[in-house]
């Protein structure tokens, strides 16, 4: 009679630990996302108050510099006539990242989700609230990579987060393959063991 309440208490305790860990991961992701938004928006504000649109300030010769630009499209100014589409995509990305922030169970994925969510939120803020109007705002870019393209801090976070996410998926896939191989080997070893002696 005393085992059931004790087992139930242990089960409730374990569930409480899992929930506490879930909230810690979620809060970490949201805080990181907020930090990304603050840094990205601060750098954009500094850029607009310091640089002149179209004028480049070289930092590493012609390879890298600072140049203020307003981008209505996506990377490489793709889709300039569909700014509202990118606004919707950015908002959707924020929603998805927020949902995943409450579902991740690993620190690595927590950091990836938080970083990508923050970058998407900052871009969504540009799309929604900057000129020329709601849902048609232009993203502020200022990091000029030679004559290739001009980006911003959030773009760096997105690329880094995407690479980190790909590495995490690759590592998890390898872990699953190794676990599967180990299970198969153990099964084969067990099948090759001689039967137990019943005469003992």
PyMOL commands that set and color helices and strands:
alter all, ss='L'
color gray80, all
select helices_A, chain A and resi 2-50+75-77+83-101+107-129+153-192
alter helices_A, ss='H'
color red, helices_A
select strands_A, chain A and resi 56-60+64-71+139-145+149-151
alter strands_A, ss='S'
color yellow, strands_A
deselect
rebuild
show_as cartoon
